[in-house]
Amino acid sequence: VWMTFPMTVIDTIFKALAPAIPDRSIAGHHADLVFPNIHGISPEDGRLFIVGIGPLGGGWGAKSREDGVSVTVCINDGDTHNSPTEQLEAKYPVLVEKYEIRQDSAGAGQYRGGLGAEMVVQALSPFTVTTRIDRVHCKPWGLEGGGDAMGNGLAVRHKGEWKTDHANAKIFNVRLERGDAYRMLSGGGGGFGDPLARELDKVAEDVREGYVSAQVAREVYRVALDGQGQVDREGTQALRSGRSPSAATATSAVAWDGQ
């Protein structure tokens, strides 16, 4: 909590000042280190192990002239380290099933917020997990017409079934057996400015990179894409004028999946 507190206070101050100095402010961010503490008995030597896997890092808010940064840990948290997956798996009885950027986690805007991450960790032997994650329900906010970002999140898998309906992302001494897993989700950063003012080619690039889905590009940014993930300018004009694009344009926009 002591590490999260100054992060949330500072960006709340920025939010309060934004109406007076929008060009010098920044949208909301994920505001947490997003990592669990796990402990158990090593099957190799029978010794107790205690480790905090992470932090994930998350998305930071956009500003009036630039996008927010993605999957980043605040510089004031210098005593925390994003450990390589190979190191974690070599030292502890865990398997990192997934560690990737969280698509659509950023707030939309003329300048897009930074993106968060998703990490799934499987227990190779029993261990207990505890988390104290904030900013799950208070989403990182956008400014000047920018969209809010996704918040932080948590899920736990027992015997193949995911539990995703935690009241918040704080759990205490939850026991995982071999094959069980937990999923950590870091939030994104809020957007800045009207999404319709974002450069069309930047929206297309975000889709090609997997940062933004074709659906969000179409429904939020109102940008149509062709079969190669490039801007379909005629289809985009139709979307923004309220007309229905041609069937071919509509199909290609939805079909583009980054492949």
Steps between C-alpha positions, in 0.01 A plus 500: 500500500778746585638464145161554335395797714734767356421386145126545547539831684718650228278413207192617695672838540564506125131429442400787727732741317402384150213748446739789568812370323392220261812540286720423803296219651481124441217248494458233769725194521486144634629616839631173639798267486262207424685206643418210732693351789522121485650253742527126523739209544743431217464142370873496417649558846202519738581859596255785541496751214344847506492716187314794350464428129490823306427782497316498170524870439204663330379782280558867572273780395523689175591868493396786275780427253588131532376148569545344842775244558412131523580225754728723706589511872525841667857624550437558871456123545868434448505208741271293278611299199324345204673161514552299179264208457789256459649608832170453685441157351856391581482607866140421598240230424299717259420500128424833333226404254455849361662842529383749242370849434130531582320602183250788527604574859594860412258791498422628151576857402673731259793375703457143619575390853767240572409133513503257788604135505361154571697230680383144573708294744439128558594319820732204437471411867260632767547857619299780658437837335410841648433825311423860604419663167318834467328692220272221390171693506628859471612480138796712383326806365531683171526876459360751251272244337742208528368161604552318828736202505447150636574461869718241672363152550544149634370151428577162658474158332411195708474158330469662158227749596573873511351711779478857372232650723719612790353807668841663458851383418599432861522138610664357811673164533319331211635148456587384148564134425713362218347609167307790653592853394442868558462778245624852569369788288654845511291795388573749228524878491221740414482667161533871429277683252227391260573152350368623165789750489764223508700463179345223292834335425580483872175314564584254222851451639359432847277229353788341308711498817220336699456793736147579380247256357338557162166520682615790721661670200166481323261574787699751707743661257261454205781380276444228237789275393561301185616139480865603555429702812537832321252787524201466271439871454174462312366262763619733778325796340182294479527400866546857613219635284256247639465313171539123478831401338490249216471133593859443389629782719304380801625145458865594459491729804366228727711225345834669566641326808867590480607190306 
